């Protein structure tokens, strides 16, 4: 328990420090990115302690998904995690598993982790992903935290095999058009949304989602190495992304 309190206090202190950094008028996007990555790392460490405390040792895996899967954590954002279960596991049929899940999720909130959780088997993930582009996108950025590494690797392999890059591109393009219409497709919007408006953070994320789905890379540097962007373009994108991230954090 002493170890748990150390990790919990470290996470809370870093979160407070990040809020202070954001409020600092001299703060810059590059420094913010480092802080977001550090907060995500501390959240990982705390999650591992809580996972072990809950008694998960039956082949389950804890996976970061969505924005948290990118290894960054905004102080006002939820931590989206997937509890991946072996195919034979069923919380409705196992009181012990149900208790472990409730203990883990409850202790996360008690420790100050604003968690958004889903509990699925590998088969569930593939079925939900095929039906819902939002789920498919969230799982695209999956990142192993703790638990069964072999189950996570099986999940990644099956997910990638089921991915249709062209269909994903078409779906995300339609989603982009609908979002642009919703958030006023004009540069003269009175209250632009730095995340959802045209040219905002979501548009940048879609580029990387599509390239990742196509196996072309998951970072801006990957795009440069593949010849899909010039080094200068990547530098400009990173700078603009950092500015938008800082604006988002301050709002």
Kinemage of the C-alpha trace (Angstrom):
@kinemage 1
@onewidth
@group {chain A} dominant
@subgroup {mainchain}
@vectorlist {calphas} color= white
{ca unk a 1} P 0.000 0.000 0.000
{ca unk a 2} L 2.928 2.330 0.636
{ca unk a 3} L 4.023 1.890 -2.962
{ca unk a 4} L 0.518 2.711 -4.155
{ca unk a 5} L 0.426 5.964 -2.202
{ca unk a 6} L 3.768 6.979 -3.702
{ca unk a 7} L 2.487 6.489 -7.255
{ca unk a 8} L -0.831 8.156 -6.462
{ca unk a 9} L 0.850 11.206 -4.930
{ca unk a 10} L 3.317 11.462 -7.820
{ca unk a 11} L 0.463 11.474 -10.333
{ca unk a 12} L -1.523 14.103 -8.451
{ca unk a 13} L 1.512 16.345 -7.988
{ca unk a 14} L 2.415 16.109 -11.667
{ca unk a 15} L -1.151 16.929 -12.636
{ca unk a 16} L -1.079 20.039 -10.444
{ca unk a 17} L 2.279 21.003 -11.945
{ca unk a 18} L 0.850 20.596 -15.433
{ca unk a 19} L -2.067 22.898 -14.615
{ca unk a 20} L 0.441 25.462 -13.347
{ca unk a 21} L 2.488 25.106 -16.535
{ca unk a 22} L -0.594 25.621 -18.690
{ca unk a 23} L -1.534 28.763 -16.754
{ca unk a 24} L 1.959 30.189 -17.225
{ca unk a 25} L 1.868 32.840 -19.954
{ca unk a 26} L 5.391 31.837 -20.985
{ca unk a 27} L 4.400 28.199 -21.566
{ca unk a 28} L 5.047 26.813 -25.029
{ca unk a 29} L 3.703 23.869 -26.992
{ca unk a 30} L 6.912 21.861 -26.888
{ca unk a 31} L 7.097 22.001 -23.106
{ca unk a 32} L 3.424 21.094 -22.904
{ca unk a 33} L 3.946 17.947 -24.981
{ca unk a 34} L 6.692 16.749 -22.641
{ca unk a 35} L 4.410 17.358 -19.659
{ca unk a 36} L 1.511 15.494 -21.294
{ca unk a 37} L 3.772 12.512 -21.948
{ca unk a 38} L 5.095 12.545 -18.394
{ca unk a 39} L 1.574 12.660 -16.945
{ca unk a 40} L 0.608 9.670 -19.116
{ca unk a 41} L 3.670 7.754 -17.897
{ca unk a 42} L 2.783 8.408 -14.256
{ca unk a 43} L -0.809 7.377 -14.946
{ca unk a 44} L 0.519 4.112 -16.419
{ca unk a 45} L 2.523 3.411 -13.281
{ca unk a 46} L -0.456 4.089 -11.033
{ca unk a 47} L -2.725 1.924 -13.192
{ca unk a 48} L -0.260 -0.962 -12.953
{ca unk a 49} L -0.289 -0.748 -9.161
{ca unk a 50} L -4.094 -0.664 -9.059
{ca unk a 51} L -4.303 -3.538 -11.548
{ca unk a 52} L -2.059 -5.701 -9.412
{ca unk a 53} L -3.917 -4.729 -6.251
{ca unk a 54} L -7.200 -5.846 -7.852
{ca unk a 55} L -5.737 -9.316 -8.400
{ca unk a 56} L -5.692 -9.580 -12.192
{ca unk a 57} L -3.558 -12.634 -12.930
{ca unk a 58} L -5.801 -14.822 -15.070
{ca unk a 59} L -4.623 -13.855 -18.553
{ca unk a 60} L -6.299 -10.432 -18.793
{ca unk a 61} L -4.586 -7.430 -20.385
{ca unk a 62} L -4.861 -3.696 -19.663
{ca unk a 63} L -4.608 -1.535 -22.780
{ca unk a 64} L -4.609 2.230 -23.279
{ca unk a 65} L -6.790 3.325 -26.192
{ca unk a 66} L -7.834 6.567 -27.849
{ca unk a 67} L -5.887 9.679 -26.920
{ca unk a 68} L -4.353 7.964 -23.898
{ca unk a 69} L -3.095 5.285 -26.271
{ca unk a 70} L -0.947 7.940 -27.961
{ca unk a 71} L 1.006 8.275 -24.736
{ca unk a 72} L -0.255 11.764 -23.921
{ca unk a 73} L -2.727 12.854 -21.255
{ca unk a 74} L -4.371 16.261 -21.010
{ca unk a 75} L -5.155 17.066 -17.355
{ca unk a 76} L -8.876 17.499 -18.088
{ca unk a 77} L -9.200 14.369 -20.246
{ca unk a 78} L -10.426 10.902 -19.356
{ca unk a 79} L -8.041 7.966 -19.411
{ca unk a 80} L -9.559 5.560 -21.911
{ca unk a 81} L -8.583 1.969 -21.198
{ca unk a 82} L -9.637 -1.433 -22.451
{ca unk a 83} L -9.674 -4.434 -20.149
{ca unk a 84} L -9.076 -7.229 -22.642
{ca unk a 85} L -10.330 -10.609 -21.466
{ca unk a 86} L -9.497 -14.131 -22.641
{ca unk a 87} L -12.269 -15.610 -24.790
{ca unk a 88} L -13.474 -17.915 -22.010
{ca unk a 89} L -13.878 -15.076 -19.490
{ca unk a 90} L -17.342 -13.711 -18.733
{ca unk a 91} L -17.935 -11.152 -15.946
{ca unk a 92} L -21.639 -12.045 -15.850
{ca unk a 93} L -20.812 -15.672 -15.134
{ca unk a 94} L -17.859 -15.142 -12.805
{ca unk a 95} L -18.384 -13.341 -9.517
{ca unk a 96} L -14.622 -13.261 -8.911
{ca unk a 97} L -13.919 -11.541 -12.246
{ca unk a 98} L -16.788 -9.112 -11.706
{ca unk a 99} L -15.386 -8.205 -8.292
{ca unk a 100} L -11.899 -7.659 -9.719
{ca unk a 101} L -13.269 -5.336 -12.385
{ca unk a 102} L -15.350 -3.351 -9.900
{ca unk a 103} L -12.420 -3.107 -7.494
{ca unk a 104} L -10.053 -1.897 -10.211
{ca unk a 105} L -12.379 0.702 -11.710
{ca unk a 106} L -13.467 1.964 -8.292
{ca unk a 107} L -9.894 2.292 -7.044
{ca unk a 108} L -8.971 4.214 -10.199
{ca unk a 109} L -11.571 6.867 -9.415
{ca unk a 110} L -10.597 6.879 -5.736
{ca unk a 111} L -6.996 7.560 -6.789
{ca unk a 112} L -7.926 10.541 -8.956
{ca unk a 113} L -7.843 8.775 -12.328
{ca unk a 114} L -10.868 9.858 -14.362
{ca unk a 115} L -11.128 6.600 -16.221
{ca unk a 116} L -13.234 5.646 -19.213
{ca unk a 117} L -13.259 1.864 -19.412
{ca unk a 118} L -14.524 -0.889 -21.668
{ca unk a 119} L -14.367 -4.627 -20.995
{ca unk a 120} L -14.199 -6.901 -24.038
{ca unk a 121} L -12.781 -10.139 -25.376
{ca unk a 122} L -10.759 -10.136 -28.586
{ca unk a 123} L -13.822 -11.365 -30.472
{ca unk a 124} L -15.911 -8.556 -28.965
{ca unk a 125} L -13.323 -5.996 -30.098
{ca unk a 126} L -13.365 -7.217 -33.689
{ca unk a 127} L -17.161 -7.337 -33.826
{ca unk a 128} L -17.617 -3.861 -32.311
{ca unk a 129} L -14.846 -2.436 -34.486
{ca unk a 130} L -16.526 -3.751 -37.639
{ca unk a 131} L -19.820 -2.071 -36.659
{ca unk a 132} L -18.588 1.229 -35.211
{ca unk a 133} L -15.917 3.447 -36.782
{ca unk a 134} L -15.465 5.243 -33.446
{ca unk a 135} L -14.520 1.989 -31.721
{ca unk a 136} L -12.289 1.019 -34.634
{ca unk a 137} L -10.472 4.359 -34.419
{ca unk a 138} L -10.040 4.131 -30.649
{ca unk a 139} L -8.542 0.645 -30.913
{ca unk a 140} L -6.220 1.791 -33.691
{ca unk a 141} L -4.165 3.669 -31.099
{ca unk a 142} L -3.978 0.820 -28.606
{ca unk a 143} L -0.962 0.665 -26.293
{ca unk a 144} L -0.012 -2.098 -23.869
{ca unk a 145} L 0.106 -1.146 -20.180
{ca unk a 146} L 0.200 -4.380 -18.178
{ca unk a 147} L -1.205 -7.889 -17.908
{ca unk a 148} L -0.941 -10.562 -20.584
{ca unk a 149} L 1.439 -9.388 -23.313
{ca unk a 150} L 0.582 -12.391 -25.491
{ca unk a 151} L -3.135 -11.521 -25.411
{ca unk a 152} L -2.336 -7.942 -26.406
{ca unk a 153} L -0.157 -9.132 -29.289
{ca unk a 154} L -2.905 -11.493 -30.453
{ca unk a 155} L -5.340 -8.574 -30.332
{ca unk a 156} L -3.036 -6.344 -32.389
{ca unk a 157} L -2.437 -9.048 -34.976
{ca unk a 158} L -6.143 -9.842 -35.368
{ca unk a 159} L -7.119 -6.167 -35.440
{ca unk a 160} L -4.602 -5.320 -38.153
{ca unk a 161} L -5.620 -8.354 -40.215
{ca unk a 162} L -9.263 -7.237 -40.084
{ca unk a 163} L -8.468 -3.626 -41.010
{ca unk a 164} L -9.585 -2.468 -44.467
{ca unk a 165} L -7.520 0.705 -45.072
{ca unk a 166} L -9.659 1.895 -47.992
{ca unk a 167} L -12.944 1.462 -46.131
{ca unk a 168} L -11.421 3.186 -43.101
{ca unk a 169} L -10.290 6.115 -45.273
{ca unk a 170} L -13.752 6.491 -46.802
{ca unk a 171} L -15.426 6.375 -43.380
{ca unk a 172} L -13.064 8.938 -41.835
{ca unk a 173} L -13.424 11.229 -44.868
{ca unk a 174} L -17.205 11.187 -44.492
{ca unk a 175} L -16.860 11.773 -40.761
{ca unk a 176} L -14.573 14.744 -41.479
{ca unk a 177} L -17.067 16.304 -43.893
{ca unk a 178} L -19.915 15.923 -41.415
{ca unk a 179} L -17.837 17.428 -38.621
{ca unk a 180} L -16.785 20.375 -40.775
{ca unk a 181} L -20.417 21.094 -41.587
{ca unk a 182} L -21.334 20.906 -37.913
{ca unk a 183} L -18.537 23.207 -36.792
{ca unk a 184} L -18.978 25.761 -39.582
{ca unk a 185} L -16.714 25.178 -42.547
{ca unk a 186} L -15.441 28.750 -42.595
{ca unk a 187} L -12.267 30.511 -41.439
{ca unk a 188} L -14.424 33.336 -40.055
{ca unk a 189} L -16.194 31.409 -37.306
{ca unk a 190} L -16.830 33.604 -34.264
{ca unk a 191} L -16.026 30.792 -31.830
{ca unk a 192} L -13.785 28.256 -33.612
{ca unk a 193} L -13.258 24.930 -31.864
{ca unk a 194} L -9.509 24.251 -31.765
{ca unk a 195} L -10.152 20.517 -31.669
{ca unk a 196} L -13.132 19.963 -33.971
{ca unk a 197} L -13.255 22.939 -36.375
{ca unk a 198} L -11.730 22.709 -39.879
{ca unk a 199} L -7.955 22.814 -39.575
{ca unk a 200} L -8.064 21.857 -35.900
{ca unk a 201} L -6.449 19.037 -33.956
{ca unk a 202} L -8.967 16.440 -35.117
{ca unk a 203} L -8.021 17.008 -38.758
{ca unk a 204} L -4.367 16.395 -37.919
{ca unk a 205} L -5.306 13.243 -36.014
{ca unk a 206} L -7.289 11.922 -38.979
{ca unk a 207} L -4.214 12.159 -41.196
{ca unk a 208} L -2.230 9.985 -38.799
{ca unk a 209} L -5.128 7.577 -38.268
{ca unk a 210} L -5.427 6.982 -42.004
{ca unk a 211} L -1.687 6.525 -42.506
{ca unk a 212} L -1.493 4.162 -39.541
{ca unk a 213} L -4.413 2.104 -40.858
{ca unk a 214} L -2.627 1.863 -44.214
{ca unk a 215} L 0.633 0.795 -42.583
{ca unk a 216} L 2.431 3.972 -43.641
{ca unk a 217} L 3.449 5.108 -40.167
{ca unk a 218} L 1.971 6.643 -37.054
{ca unk a 219} L 4.005 9.850 -36.612
{ca unk a 220} L 4.765 12.942 -38.662
{ca unk a 221} L 8.376 11.827 -38.955
{ca unk a 222} L 7.168 8.526 -40.422
{ca unk a 223} L 5.357 10.475 -43.137
{ca unk a 224} L 8.543 12.363 -43.954
{ca unk a 225} L 10.536 9.125 -44.159
{ca unk a 226} L 7.921 7.686 -46.530
{ca unk a 227} L 8.109 10.769 -48.743
{ca unk a 228} L 4.523 11.769 -47.959
{ca unk a 229} L 5.626 15.100 -46.487
{ca unk a 230} L 8.771 17.193 -46.632
{ca unk a 231} L 10.872 17.810 -43.510
{ca unk a 232} L 9.812 21.473 -43.629
{ca unk a 233} L 6.129 20.543 -43.819
{ca unk a 234} L 6.528 18.182 -40.862
{ca unk a 235} L 8.267 20.907 -38.857
{ca unk a 236} L 5.432 23.335 -39.577
{ca unk a 237} L 2.772 20.754 -38.730
{ca unk a 238} L 4.435 19.922 -35.410
{ca unk a 239} L 4.675 23.598 -34.500
{ca unk a 240} L 1.037 24.275 -35.371
{ca unk a 241} L -0.097 21.127 -33.568
{ca unk a 242} L 1.762 22.239 -30.447
{ca unk a 243} L 0.101 25.662 -30.530
{ca unk a 244} L -3.363 24.133 -30.942
{ca unk a 245} L -2.669 21.702 -28.096
{ca unk a 246} L -1.675 24.547 -25.796
{ca unk a 247} L -4.836 26.459 -26.697
{ca unk a 248} L -6.935 23.365 -26.042
{ca unk a 249} L -5.291 22.804 -22.667
{ca unk a 250} L -5.956 26.397 -21.603
{ca unk a 251} L -9.628 26.475 -22.579
